[in-house]
Amino acid sequence: MKLTDGKMGKGFGTLGVKMTSQIQYQLSPFEQPPLKGYFQNGLVNVARRTREKFLYFTIPMVIGYMVYQYGETTNANLKRKNLKDYENDV
């Protein structure tokens, strides 16, 4: 078994480990710009898609809100005491 003889305590950048190869990454000049036309066409596309999907999204939301509102009012009415049950109490 080989013991390390102080190679790891030399300081930052000189740790005693030799680097065999170095890999570099860069963007190709032939890459398309990822945000080309985003600010020019983006808002127009968002408005168009919102207009196209408005009823598709709105109708279920309105139905869901109506069901929620019905449940809330029914729950509030059921939690309330019925005064006719306590008319004959002394």
Secondary structure, 3 states (H helix, E strand, C coil): CCCCCCHHHCCCCCCCCCCCCCCCCCCCCCCCCCCCCHHHHHHHHHHHHHHHCHHHHHHHHHHHHHHHHHHHHHHHHHHCCCHHHHCCCC
